[in-house]
Amino acid sequence: MYNANKEDRRDLLERLRLIFAVIAGLLFVGTVVYHFSEGWSWIQSLYFSTISLTSRGYTNLYPSHWFSVLFSVFYLLIGVGIVIYALSTLVAFFTAYYQKGLQQRFNNFIETWKEKKKKPEKEPDRWIVIKPRDRV
């Protein structure tokens, strides 16, 4: 598990804030570029930028001009990597934040399991086996 003290949590939180600001900046830049190069509305441009960065890639909108196609190549190479990094940092933050509670619950589970193992098992049930009679 990720081991973190208060300073590490603060560092992760600052990193998350920075990453989400970068993602917001990427969405803004993509929206502006697609709005002016493709002539889409602001909402369509934001929609395409968001769908592209999250790697969904629906085909109802797609760039058709050479500039926006070339921009998309670099935009997606950089943007998808940043979004994946943001998700991994988010998971690390929540792991660090909830680590102590999860560790305590896990230790309680192990202790309970050990207690059950220490108790002597009951004697097995005794079965009476009756042989069938020989046929004459």
Secondary structure, DSSP 8 states (H G I E B T S, - for coil): -----HHHHHHHHHHHHHHHHHHHHHHHHHHHHHHHHH---HHHHHHHHHHHHTT---SSS---SHHHHHHHHHHHHHHHHHHHHHHHHHHHHHHHHHHHHHHHHHHHHHHHHHHHHHS-----------------
